[in-house]
């Protein structure tokens, strides 16, 4: 059981980072002029793989963009890659609830936390800002011998991160 919780917590941290980076990337990815003052940006990150890349869609008062997340779970950092550069983010590990039902093999994780932009390259150089995120994970473990398996790949995995914050350049 602890193995599932450890994997889900790590995935949760990755999702949080992805959310943070998505906001930054959205702002910089657009060709529209950047405002001098900070603007509110919202984004959603979604994935159906505990180990694969997440899709990010960000939108706000000024920017709209899509990108991919490159996680460093050990450092609680992430980097979003966009066509015009990258955005780096540092995020909190998140706090919230975790549960696993050994009869149904369903795992749930609900976390919330904060993030800060730590830099960018290309069109995103000089980006700054902070925000908050909420992450939700649902996963179904495979069964082996009638019991939830800790060694087999998950049967299903859904992770969604919603984040809102400010960004400026």
C-alpha positions in Angstrom: 0.0 0.0 0.0 2.8 2.4 0.8 4.2 1.9 -2.6 1.0 3.3 -4.2 1.0 6.2 -1.9 4.6 7.0 -2.6 4.0 6.8 -6.4 0.9 8.9 -6.2 2.5 11.5 -4.0 5.4 11.8 -6.4 3.0 12.1 -9.3 1.1 14.8 -7.4 4.3 16.8 -7.0 5.0 16.4 -10.7 1.5 17.6 -11.5 1.8 20.6 -9.2 5.0 21.6 -10.9 3.5 21.1 -14.3 0.7 23.4 -13.3 3.0 26.1 -12.2 5.1 26.0 -15.3 2.0 25.9 -17.5 1.0 29.3 -16.3 4.3 30.8 -17.0 4.6 29.2 -20.4 1.1 30.3 -21.5 2.0 33.9 -20.9 5.2 33.8 -22.8 4.1 31.5 -25.6 1.8 34.1 -27.2 3.0 36.6 -29.7 0.9 39.4 -28.2 2.8 42.2 -26.4 3.5 41.6 -22.7 2.0 44.0 -20.2 4.3 45.9 -17.9 2.2 45.0 -14.9 1.4 41.6 -13.7 -1.7 39.8 -15.1 -3.8 37.0 -13.8 -3.2 33.7 -15.6 -5.1 30.4 -15.2 -4.1 27.0 -16.5 -5.1 23.4 -16.5 -2.7 20.4 -16.7 -4.0 17.0 -17.5 -2.4 13.6 -17.9 -3.5 9.9 -18.0 0.0 8.6 -17.3 1.7 8.5 -13.9 5.1 8.7 -15.7 4.4 10.4 -19.0 4.3 14.0 -20.1 1.3 16.2 -19.1 -0.6 18.5 -21.5 -0.9 22.1 -20.4 -3.5 24.7 -21.5 -3.1 28.2 -20.1 -5.2 31.3 -20.6 -5.5 34.7 -19.1 -6.0 38.4 -19.7 -3.2 38.5 -22.2 -1.8 35.0 -23.1 -2.9 31.6 -24.3 -0.5 28.8 -25.0 0.1 25.0 -24.8 3.3 23.1 -23.7 4.8 20.1 -22.1 6.1 19.5 -18.6 9.6 18.4 -17.7 9.6 17.4 -14.0 12.3 17.2 -11.4 10.4 15.6 -8.5 13.3 15.5 -6.2 13.9 19.2 -6.4 10.2 20.2 -6.6 10.9 22.0 -9.8 9.6 21.9 -13.3 10.3 23.3 -16.7 7.7 23.9 -19.4 9.0 23.7 -23.0 7.3 25.9 -25.5 8.2 26.7 -29.1 9.6 30.1 -28.1 11.5 29.1 -24.9 11.2 27.5 -21.5 9.8 28.6 -18.1 11.2 27.3 -14.8 9.0 26.9 -11.7 9.6 25.9 -8.1 6.5 24.5 -6.3 5.6 23.4 -2.9 5.1 19.6 -2.5 1.4 20.3 -1.6 -0.7 19.3 1.3 -4.0 17.5 1.4 -5.5 14.0 1.5 -4.5 10.6 0.2 -6.5 7.4 0.4 -6.4 3.9 -1.0 -9.2 1.4 -0.9 -7.8 -2.2 -0.8 -11.1 -3.7 -1.8 -11.7 -1.6 -5.0 -8.0 -0.8 -5.7 -9.0 2.9 -6.0 -6.4 5.5 -4.9 -7.3 9.2 -4.5 -5.1 12.2 -3.9 -6.2 15.8 -3.4 -3.5 18.4 -2.8 -3.1 22.2 -2.9 0.0 24.3 -2.8 1.9 27.3 -4.1 4.4 28.0 -6.9 7.0 30.7 -7.9 8.5 31.3 -11.3 12.3 31.0 -11.1 13.3 32.0 -14.6 12.8 31.5 -18.3 14.6 31.4 -21.6 13.9 32.9 -25.0 10.6 34.8 -25.1 10.1 34.0 -21.3 13.4 35.4 -20.1 12.8 37.6 -17.0 9.4 36.2 -16.1 8.3 36.5 -12.4 5.2 35.7 -10.4 3.5 33.4 -7.9 0.3 31.5 -7.6 -1.6 28.6 -6.1 -2.7 25.2 -7.4 -5.1 22.4 -6.7 -4.4 18.8 -7.9 -6.6 15.8 -8.1 -5.5 12.2 -8.9 -7.7 9.1 -9.3 -5.9 5.8 -10.0 -7.0 2.2 -10.2 -4.4 -0.5 -9.3 -4.2 -3.8 -11.2 -5.2 -7.0 -9.4 -3.1 -10.1 -9.1 -4.4 -13.2 -7.2 -7.5 -11.3 -6.3 -5.6 -8.5 -4.5 -4.4 -5.0 -5.5 -0.9 -5.3 -7.0 1.9 -3.0 -6.0 4.2 -4.3 -8.8 1.9 -4.2 -11.9 1.3 -1.0 -13.9 -1.8 1.0 -12.9 -5.0 0.1 -14.8 -6.1 3.7 -15.0 -4.6 7.1 -14.0 -6.2 10.6 -14.2 -4.4 13.7 -12.9 -5.8 17.2 -13.2 -4.1 20.4 -11.9 -5.9 23.8 -11.8 -3.7 26.8 -11.0 -4.1 30.5 -10.9 -1.6 33.2 -10.3 0.1 36.4 -11.5 2.9 36.7 -13.9 4.9 39.6 -15.3 8.0 40.2 -17.4 
